[in-house]
């Protein structure tokens, strides 16, 4: 078991840790090398989540509804393939193991696709432009799944103990947040900080290809660094029929697990809300809060500092409270922090401009990020616990399929969020498309008001449902110990 207390890391061997071939717990260095794969997700999340809808609609000239549709359709199509990718990974036998071959293929494809996404040529036909965007987005989505699903399934097998799983999530979150920070600085602080700012089309291509290089390097570190721990993987039970023939039954078993269903519903609702808010982020900062790119960068960096600060807080909370409680109350606080800033601003209870407004935005961003870290770490750790329950119920390990189903739901939810954001921009908020060609046109006050309300209270109203769903989760620390005890007894027979 690994405990993080006051910034120090201590390794203690636990009963459940030496399970695969007598393997000892991973060292901090091994955890960090594995977690470097999360840098890929951190870079991608900011590049696609923060910049892409704005780039496609305000800079490239694709209508907001078509841009939102492209993001949604490609996410949903890719999500449909996720269970298959996860299941194939679970059942693959090769000299390199069952996770690494997929990671090796997916990493370079994702890197190149990211560069292409931000290097879209000038295409006059809306239909051709839409088709081009769909094609590149599909490549990026599929490549991400091919790399990331086996990557997170690999991590689920490396940590076995209730607390150690949370610690591995801490490492992953630290690296992921570092990727977020790098992408924020590259975008707002370097490439979009010059003349034209966020509306400068020429700035996006070098941003995309820089992200491409960083994605490839981080993925390579994770792939090569974990080659030596392939012997830790759970053995694959011989199948009485082909993997494809068993897929439908395996999927049915996954959805028969109550704990998984609770987690699934929670993350779907939460990511619909977050997807809506994130895709509107650049619009909200630029036109509702009326702050320049340098201030956007500052607020996001402060938010990133909050994500880092939330790591030791989450480690402390998980030691003292159940993961379910940490996650549930975190979601409630996130909802409140989505509502308060725009409502207080509209009521003129927040500063309206200048340094006081920037300070207020930074404070809200910091607190929200601290809480989000606890939500993500506790949630991911609970998902790993649910895979042990699946083993007890159905007699097979299905980490890949579990995280594929989770990825499926998360992507579908983010797609719905992007779709909501795109259609809201065009049909409810009434925001003009291709504003880069008319940067000085006046935006009506009512348009700006609706933008703030949909990105804040609107997203919070959706997210509140996920807190209610989480209250139905039932794997406590004692329950997990019981599950793992029965699994150990079964294997010793």
C-alpha positions as a printed NumPy array, in Angstrom:
array([[  0.   ,   0.   ,   0.   ],
       [  1.213,   3.538,  -0.737],
       [  0.235,   6.422,   1.514],
       [  0.83 ,  10.085,   0.699],
       [  1.096,  12.157,   3.856],
       [  2.463,  15.704,   4.049],
       [  4.17 ,  15.323,   0.697],
       [  6.095,  12.162,   1.646],
       [  5.632,   8.778,   0.   ],
       [  5.966,   5.549,   1.981],
       [  5.744,   2.055,   0.507],
       [  4.263,  -0.688,   2.692],
       [  3.533,  -4.196,   1.474],
       [ -0.089,  -5.262,   1.925],
       [ -1.687,  -8.667,   1.849],
       [ -3.56 ,  -8.108,  -1.397],
       [ -0.737,  -6.512,  -3.332],
       [  1.396,  -9.533,  -4.164],
       [ -1.145, -11.334,  -6.279],
       [  0.097, -11.689,  -9.826],
       [  3.091, -13.933,  -9.774],
       [  4.117, -12.678,  -6.299],
       [  4.731,  -9.179,  -7.661],
       [  5.623,  -6.488,  -5.124],
       [  3.793,  -3.129,  -5.137],
       [  4.879,  -0.631,  -7.768],
       [  7.489,   1.868,  -6.654],
       [  6.743,   5.618,  -6.911],
       [  8.947,   5.792, -10.016],
       [  7.064,   2.939, -11.675],
       [  3.761,   4.618, -10.836],
       [  4.978,   7.896, -12.317],
       [  6.243,   6.235, -15.503],
       [  2.937,   4.438, -15.983],
       [  0.993,   7.633, -15.23 ],
       [  2.854,   9.555, -17.936],
       [  0.204,   8.154, -20.262],
       [ -2.228,  10.524, -18.58 ],
       [ -0.217,  13.443, -19.955],
       [ -1.682,  12.376, -23.298],
       [ -5.205,  12.757, -21.929],
       [ -4.341,  16.051, -20.203],
       [ -3.058,  17.651, -23.415],
       [ -5.923,  16.269, -25.497],
       [ -8.62 ,  17.316, -23.027],
       [ -7.601,  20.974, -23.081],
       [ -6.826,  21.127, -26.799],
       [-10.176,  19.593, -27.784],
       [-12.316,  20.737, -24.866],
       [-11.194,  24.34 , -24.493],
       [-10.209,  25.314, -28.022],
       [-11.829,  23.131, -30.67 ],
       [-15.447,  24.36 , -30.695],
       [-14.268,  27.98 , -30.682],
       [-11.68 ,  27.245, -33.397],
       [-14.193,  25.487, -35.641],
       [-17.03 ,  27.994, -35.247],
       [-15.432,  31.387, -34.607],
       [-12.181,  30.938, -36.571],
       [-12.66 ,  28.319, -39.296],
       [-16.221,  29.445, -40.06 ],
       [-18.201,  26.247, -39.514],
       [-21.597,  27.089, -38.021],
       [-21.825,  26.486, -34.261],
       [-24.559,  23.884, -34.71 ],
       [-22.527,  21.947, -37.31 ],
       [-19.393,  22.214, -35.174],
       [-21.295,  20.891, -32.145],
       [-22.824,  18.157, -34.292],
       [-19.385,  17.099, -35.564],
       [-18.037,  16.87 , -32.022],
       [-21.098,  14.946, -30.836],
       [-21.452,  12.524, -33.761],
       [-17.778,  11.521, -33.771],
       [-17.781,  11.01 , -30.012],
       [-20.868,   8.795, -30.149],
       [-19.599,   6.763, -33.137],
       [-16.273,   6.25 , -31.412],
       [-18.024,   5.411, -28.15 ],
       [-19.876,   2.582, -29.876],
       [-16.502,   1.016, -30.7  ],
       [-15.12 ,   1.346, -27.173],
       [-16.641,  -1.842, -25.693],
       [-15.253,  -3.833, -28.62 ],
       [-11.779,  -2.308, -28.201],
       [-11.849,  -2.962, -24.463],
       [-13.066,  -6.52 , -24.876],
       [-10.493,  -7.371, -27.532],
       [ -7.787,  -5.935, -25.271],
       [ -9.031,  -8.083, -22.367],
       [ -8.728, -11.224, -24.507],
       [ -5.594, -10.525, -26.545],
       [ -2.6  , -12.85 , -26.238],
       [  0.708, -11.635, -27.653],
       [  4.412, -11.484, -26.912],
       [  3.895,  -7.877, -25.758],
       [  0.925,  -8.696, -23.534],
       [ -2.68 ,  -7.708, -24.084],
       [ -2.47 ,  -3.933, -23.505],
       [  0.768,  -2.707, -25.07 ],
       [  0.093,  -3.62 , -28.727],
       [ -2.933,  -1.312, -28.746],
       [ -1.053,   1.495, -27.013],
       [  1.753,   1.241, -29.567],
       [ -0.698,   1.629, -32.472],
       [ -2.905,   4.319, -30.933],
       [ -0.241,   6.756, -29.71 ],
       [  1.236,   7.93 , -33.062],
       [ -2.199,   8.038, -34.713],
       [ -3.566,  10.273, -31.951],
       [ -0.537,  12.544, -32.092],
       [ -0.854,  13.109, -35.852],
       [ -4.639,  13.537, -35.703],
       [ -4.256,  16.255, -33.058],
       [ -1.933,  18.204, -35.337],
       [ -4.349,  17.85 , -38.256],
       [ -7.329,  18.999, -36.176],
       [ -5.814,  22.438, -35.755],
       [ -4.491,  22.705, -39.318],
       [ -7.79 ,  22.703, -41.203],
       [ -7.376,  24.217, -44.698],
       [ -9.679,  26.943, -45.982],
       [-12.646,  25.131, -47.529],
       [-15.446,  27.282, -48.964],
       [-18.134,  24.598, -49.12 ],
       [-19.811,  24.102, -45.703],
       [-20.616,  20.488, -46.605],
       [-17.017,  19.678, -47.578],
       [-15.683,  21.475, -44.507],
       [-18.075,  19.533, -42.282],
       [-17.028,  16.242, -43.921],
       [-13.326,  17.04 , -43.51 ],
       [-13.778,  17.883, -39.828],
       [-15.77 ,  14.673, -39.265],
       [-13.038,  12.561, -40.905],
       [-10.174,  14.035, -38.828],
       [-12.215,  13.917, -35.637],
       [-13.052,  10.242, -36.17 ],
       [ -9.367,   9.441, -36.623],
       [ -8.538,  11.318, -33.419],
       [-11.37 ,   9.683, -31.452],
       [-10.54 ,   6.124, -32.539],
       [ -6.81 ,   6.633, -31.969],
       [ -7.481,   7.987, -28.476],
       [ -9.563,   4.917, -27.607],
       [ -7.005,   2.477, -29.024],
       [ -4.328,   3.994, -26.78 ],
       [ -6.204,   5.082, -23.689],
       [ -8.596,   2.199, -22.984],
       [ -5.816,  -0.432, -22.719],
       [ -3.729,   2.118, -20.802],
       [ -6.272,   2.602, -18.013],
       [ -7.087,  -1.138, -17.987],
       [ -3.367,  -1.79 , -17.467],
       [ -3.409,   0.472, -14.407],
       [ -6.419,  -1.33 , -12.961],
       [ -4.34 ,  -4.518, -12.849],
       [ -1.196,  -2.939, -11.421],
       [ -2.76 ,  -1.786,  -8.114],
       [ -4.803,  -4.226,  -6.021],
       [ -5.23 ,  -2.665,  -2.554],
       [ -8.207,  -0.391,  -1.627],
       [ -5.947,   2.555,  -0.676],
       [ -3.156,   1.846,  -3.187],
       [ -5.643,   2.162,  -6.036],
       [ -6.472,   5.663,  -4.871],
       [ -2.766,   6.487,  -4.717],
       [ -2.244,   5.341,  -8.302],
       [ -5.145,   7.63 ,  -9.246],
       [ -3.287,  10.429,  -7.443],
       [ -0.239,   9.85 ,  -9.661],
       [ -2.451,   9.751, -12.737],
       [ -4.242,  12.937, -11.789],
       [ -0.972,  14.753, -11.07 ],
       [  0.386,  13.912, -14.528],
       [ -2.974,  14.597, -16.185],
       [ -3.185,  18.027, -14.577],
       [  0.383,  18.723, -15.721],
       [ -0.769,  18.026, -19.282],
       [ -3.691,  20.417, -18.773],
       [ -1.296,  23.126, -17.6  ],
       [  1.094,  22.675, -20.507],
       [ -1.758,  22.887, -23.041],
       [ -3.174,  26.017, -21.367],
       [  0.207,  27.758, -21.443],
       [  0.868,  26.696, -25.037],
       [ -2.53 ,  27.944, -26.172],
       [ -3.289,  31.091, -24.217],
       [  0.237,  32.042, -23.193],
       [  2.287,  31.344, -26.331],
       [  0.508,  30.668, -29.604],
       [ -2.696,  32.722, -29.103],
       [ -1.069,  35.568, -27.19 ],
       [  0.029,  37.569, -30.22 ],
       [ -1.878,  39.898, -32.567],
       [ -5.381,  38.635, -33.195],
       [ -5.29 ,  36.488, -30.054],
       [ -7.804,  33.666, -30.102],
       [ -9.127,  34.769, -33.486],
       [ -5.718,  34.388, -35.203],
       [ -6.11 ,  31.341, -37.447],
       [ -2.373,  31.048, -38.161],
       [ -1.657,  30.446, -34.458],
       [ -3.607,  27.196, -34.234],
       [ -1.51 ,  25.007, -36.55 ],
       [  1.784,  25.316, -34.603],
       [ -0.214,  24.836, -31.404],
       [ -1.655,  21.576, -32.772],
       [  1.666,  20.162, -33.969],
       [  3.397,  21.053, -30.689],
       [  0.667,  19.112, -28.887],
       [  1.281,  16.291, -31.374],
       [  4.95 ,  16.025, -30.366],
       [  4.224,  16.117, -26.64 ],
       [  1.493,  13.478, -26.932],
       [  3.825,  11.097, -28.748],
       [  6.692,  11.559, -26.265],
       [  4.487,  11.065, -23.192],
       [  2.846,   7.97 , -24.651],
       [  6.225,   6.499, -25.559],
       [  7.483,   6.941, -21.967],
       [  4.429,   5.112, -20.612],
       [  4.637,   2.305, -23.173],
       [  8.361,   1.614, -22.796],
       [  8.345,   2.188, -19.046],
       [  5.645,  -0.421, -18.373],
       [  6.993,  -3.16 , -20.626],
       [  8.837,  -4.649, -17.659],
       [  5.701,  -5.105, -15.518],
       [  3.674,  -7.129, -18.012],
       [  4.05 , -10.181, -15.76 ],
       [  1.768,  -8.478, -13.226],
       [ -1.25 ,  -8.908, -15.481],
       [ -4.006, -11.24 , -14.349],
       [ -3.907, -14.542, -16.273],
       [ -6.585, -14.91 , -18.956],
       [ -8.908, -17.831, -18.371],
       [ -9.289, -20.124, -21.402],
       [-12.478, -19.356, -23.31 ],
       [-14.964, -22.029, -24.296],
       [-15.912, -19.994, -27.369],
       [-14.455, -17.127, -29.379],
       [-14.123, -13.717, -27.753],
       [-16.499, -12.195, -30.286],
       [-19.136, -14.839, -29.592],
       [-18.958, -14.057, -25.866],
       [-19.045, -10.267, -26.208],
       [-22.824,  -9.862, -25.935],
       [-22.934, -12.022, -22.823],
       [-20.009, -10.212, -21.238],
       [-21.632,  -6.846, -21.887],
       [-24.835,  -8.138, -20.33 ],
       [-22.895,  -9.169, -17.216],
       [-21.246,  -5.758, -16.946],
       [-24.638,  -4.06 , -16.954],
       [-25.969,  -6.518, -14.35 ],
       [-23.524,  -5.105, -11.773],
       [-25.414,  -2.577,  -9.625],
       [-22.245,  -0.709,  -8.624],
       [-21.22 ,  -0.238, -12.228],
       [-24.667,   1.021, -13.229],
       [-24.584,   3.646, -10.474],
       [-21.137,   4.83 , -11.571],
       [-22.199,   4.824, -15.207],
       [-25.278,   6.967, -14.626],
       [-23.291,   9.345, -12.42 ],
       [-20.567,   9.957, -14.974],
       [-22.968,  10.319, -17.9  ],
       [-24.931,  13.1  , -16.227],
       [-21.816,  14.769, -14.844],
       [-20.046,  14.838, -18.216],
       [-23.094,  16.138, -20.077],
       [-22.988,  19.125, -17.739],
       [-19.215,  19.525, -17.841],
       [-19.144,  19.063, -21.627],
       [-21.631,  21.904, -22.042],
       [-19.67 ,  24.251, -19.769],
       [-16.215,  23.332, -21.114],
       [-17.174,  23.789, -24.765],
       [-18.554,  27.254, -23.956],
       [-15.538,  28.211, -21.841],
       [-13.63 ,  30.352, -24.349],
       [-16.838,  32.106, -25.4  ],
       [-17.787,  32.749, -21.761],
       [-14.396,  34.171, -20.787],
       [-14.15 ,  36.315, -23.89 ],
       [-17.667,  37.718, -24.157],
       [-19.431,  37.245, -20.786],
       [-16.535,  38.035, -18.471],
       [-14.868,  40.215, -21.147],
       [-11.286,  39.267, -20.273],
       [ -8.317,  38.899, -22.683],
       [ -6.395,  35.704, -23.435],
       [ -3.733,  36.57 , -20.843],
       [ -6.361,  36.635, -18.09 ],
       [ -7.963,  33.416, -19.374],
       [ -4.534,  31.805, -19.112],
       [ -4.071,  33.139, -15.576],
       [ -7.461,  31.871, -14.402],
       [ -6.868,  28.435, -15.94 ],
       [ -3.378,  28.239, -14.441],
       [ -4.8  ,  29.1  , -11.021],
       [ -7.423,  26.42 , -11.638],
       [ -4.648,  23.986, -12.509],
       [ -2.898,  24.895,  -9.249],
       [ -6.182,  24.032,  -7.561],
       [ -6.166,  20.616,  -9.238],
       [ -2.654,  19.999,  -7.874],
       [ -3.644,  21.265,  -4.429],
       [ -6.625,  18.951,  -4.404],
       [ -4.395,  15.863,  -4.611],
       [ -3.12 ,  15.824,  -0.992],
       [ -6.549,  16.97 ,   0.208],
       [ -8.186,  14.051,  -1.587],
       [ -5.612,  11.608,  -0.164],
       [ -6.536,  12.87 ,   3.306],
       [-10.284,  12.75 ,   2.666],
       [-10.192,   9.195,   1.304],
       [ -8.274,   8.064,   4.396],
       [-10.954,   9.552,   6.665],
       [-14.166,   9.078,   4.668],
       [-15.69 ,   6.634,   2.218],
       [-14.933,   7.295,  -1.454],
       [-18.662,   7.622,  -2.153],
       [-19.033,  10.479,   0.327],
       [-15.999,  12.31 ,  -1.062],
       [-17.347,  12.046,  -4.612],
       [-20.966,  12.941,  -3.789],
       [-20.235,  16.046,  -1.756],
       [-17.637,  17.099,  -4.319],
       [-20.266,  17.098,  -7.065],
       [-22.626,  19.162,  -4.876],
       [-19.926,  21.788,  -4.32 ],
       [-19.058,  21.853,  -8.036],
       [-22.72 ,  22.589,  -8.82 ],
       [-22.725,  25.514,  -6.385],
       [-19.528,  26.9  ,  -7.905],
       [-21.019,  26.748, -11.415],
       [-24.039,  28.769, -10.29 ],
       [-22.542,  31.442,  -8.041],
       [-20.064,  33.395, -10.246],
       [-22.364,  34.284, -13.196],
       [-25.396,  34.911, -10.954],
       [-23.432,  37.18 ,  -8.611],
       [-21.94 ,  38.959, -11.628],
       [-25.354,  39.547, -13.207],
       [-26.671,  40.849,  -9.862],
       [-23.61 ,  43.13 ,  -9.678],
       [-22.487,  41.494,  -6.432],
       [-19.134,  40.667,  -8.048],
       [-16.666,  43.241,  -9.404],
       [-17.545,  44.065, -13.002],
       [-14.023,  44.529, -14.369],
       [-10.374,  45.074, -13.6  ],
       [ -8.141,  43.361, -11.078],
       [-10.938,  42.695,  -8.518],
       [-12.876,  40.688, -11.137],
       [ -9.774,  38.708, -12.101],
       [ -9.091,  37.917,  -8.435],
       [-12.69 ,  36.739,  -7.957],
       [-12.516,  34.498, -11.044],
       [ -9.217,  33.034,  -9.843],
       [-10.623,  32.276,  -6.382],
       [-13.681,  30.491,  -7.801],
       [-11.54 ,  28.58 , -10.3  ],
       [ -9.11 ,  27.466,  -7.593],
       [-11.811,  26.189,  -5.232],
       [-13.707,  24.402,  -7.998],
       [-10.544,  22.679,  -9.21 ],
       [ -9.597,  21.515,  -5.71 ],
       [-13.003,  19.882,  -5.422],
       [-12.916,  18.396,  -8.945],
       [ -9.691,  16.559,  -8.128],
       [-11.405,  14.783,  -5.244],
       [-14.345,  13.892,  -7.487],
       [-12.153,  12.393, -10.217],
       [ -9.77 ,  10.464,  -7.941],
       [-12.501,   8.973,  -5.783],
       [-14.657,   8.106,  -8.799],
       [-11.887,   6.333, -10.727],
       [-10.858,   4.413,  -7.625],
       [-14.465,   3.259,  -7.11 ],
       [-14.588,   2.033, -10.696],
       [-11.54 ,  -0.155, -10.072],
       [-13.218,  -1.545,  -6.94 ],
       [-16.254,  -2.419,  -9.067],
       [-14.059,  -4.614, -11.294],
       [-13.241,  -6.763,  -8.246],
       [-16.962,  -7.108,  -7.565],
       [-17.432,  -8.215, -11.179],
       [-14.762, -10.901, -10.716],
       [-16.586, -12.179,  -7.633],
       [-19.979, -12.173,  -9.334],
       [-19.039, -13.608, -12.72 ],
       [-15.615, -15.243, -12.27 ],
       [-13.688, -13.207, -14.873],
       [-11.526, -10.078, -14.92 ],
       [-12.934,  -7.441, -17.269],
       [-11.041,  -4.199, -16.562],
       [-10.819,  -3.36 , -20.247],
       [-14.541,  -3.869, -20.796],
       [-15.43 ,  -1.869, -17.68 ],
       [-13.333,   1.119, -18.65 ],
       [-14.502,   0.803, -22.242],
       [-18.106,   1.044, -21.071],
       [-17.124,   3.976, -18.877],
       [-15.357,   5.625, -21.799],
       [-18.381,   4.945, -23.992],
       [-20.681,   6.721, -21.561],
       [-18.269,   9.575, -20.926],
       [-17.736,  10.207, -24.622],
       [-21.441,  10.011, -25.387],
       [-22.106,  12.441, -22.552],
       [-19.373,  14.848, -23.679],
       [-20.779,  14.585, -27.198],
       [-24.217,  15.516, -25.921],
       [-22.631,  18.403, -24.014],
       [-20.873,  19.62 , -27.166],
       [-24.116,  19.285, -29.109],
       [-25.996,  21.266, -26.458],
       [-23.285,  23.936, -26.501],
       [-23.257,  24.211, -30.307],
       [-27.019,  24.378, -30.728],
       [-27.364,  26.711, -27.74 ],
       [-24.807,  29.078, -29.282],
       [-26.672,  29.237, -32.577],
       [-30.348,  28.883, -31.68 ],
       [-30.755,  29.982, -28.034],
       [-27.9  ,  32.371, -27.365],
       [-27.848,  33.618, -30.961],
       [-24.072,  34.006, -31.208],
       [-22.73 ,  34.951, -34.681],
       [-20.572,  32.429, -36.59 ],
       [-17.16 ,  33.172, -38.097],
       [-16.648,  36.164, -35.823],
       [-12.967,  36.14 , -36.784],
       [-13.947,  37.811, -40.074],
       [-15.873,  40.514, -38.184],
       [-14.03 ,  40.876, -34.858],
       [-15.449,  44.33 , -34.048],
       [-19.143,  43.569, -34.44 ],
       [-21.253,  44.324, -31.364],
       [-22.732,  41.407, -29.428],
       [-26.205,  42.187, -27.915],
       [-26.401,  42.306, -24.107],
       [-29.176,  39.685, -24.087],
       [-26.937,  37.287, -26.036],
       [-24.164,  37.711, -23.486],
       [-26.598,  37.256, -20.579],
       [-27.914,  33.978, -22.014],
       [-24.351,  32.779, -22.594],
       [-23.506,  33.189, -18.9  ],
       [-26.7  ,  31.572, -17.674],
       [-26.404,  28.484, -19.883],
       [-22.69 ,  27.94 , -19.167],
       [-23.211,  28.354, -15.389],
       [-26.606,  27.614, -13.803],
       [-27.73 ,  25.594, -16.834],
       [-24.78 ,  23.209, -16.578],
       [-25.17 ,  23.036, -12.781],
       [-28.819,  21.991, -13.04 ],
       [-27.802,  19.   , -15.162],
       [-24.862,  18.088, -12.929],
       [-26.977,  18.02 ,  -9.745],
       [-28.619,  14.777, -10.903],
       [-25.269,  12.989, -10.785],
       [-24.867,  13.715,  -7.055],
       [-28.194,  11.996,  -6.391],
       [-27.139,   8.977,  -8.463],
       [-23.903,   8.565,  -6.503],
       [-25.815,   8.092,  -3.248],
       [-26.902,   4.65 ,  -4.561],
       [-23.309,   3.296,  -4.744],
       [-22.683,   0.558,  -2.166],
       [-19.053,  -0.696,  -2.155],
       [-17.571,   0.572,   1.104],
       [-14.056,  -0.124,   2.329],
       [-15.309,  -3.032,   4.454],
       [-17.338,  -4.396,   1.546],
       [-14.268,  -4.352,  -0.726],
       [-12.246,  -6.214,   1.913],
       [-14.991,  -8.846,   2.01 ],
       [-15.004,  -9.13 ,  -1.805],
       [-11.23 ,  -9.457,  -2.009],
       [-11.229, -11.994,   0.83 ],
       [-13.707, -14.187,  -1.023],
       [-11.696, -13.85 ,  -4.246],
       [ -8.524, -14.93 ,  -2.438],
       [-10.302, -17.87 ,  -0.85 ],
       [-11.69 , -18.933,  -4.236],
       [ -8.226, -18.84 ,  -5.863],
       [ -6.661, -20.84 ,  -3.036],
       [ -9.092, -23.749,  -3.507]])
